[in-house]
Amino acid sequence: MEISGVSMSMPSSINTGVEIAILSKALDTAAMTGEVLTEMMGQAPVIPGLGEHIDIRV
């Protein structure tokens, strides 16, 4: 039986439970990624004057 056939034969409560579990995992992953990025930004060295001037030559 194909996956689509299995999905159609499962009760909707199981489908909803699986969807909620997948969404929960995705939200947990996004939260963890945000925390790691915030931590990395706090550890980045601060270089005074970096990005203040841009040399443009045509």
Beta strands, then each sheet from edge to edge (+ up, - down):
end
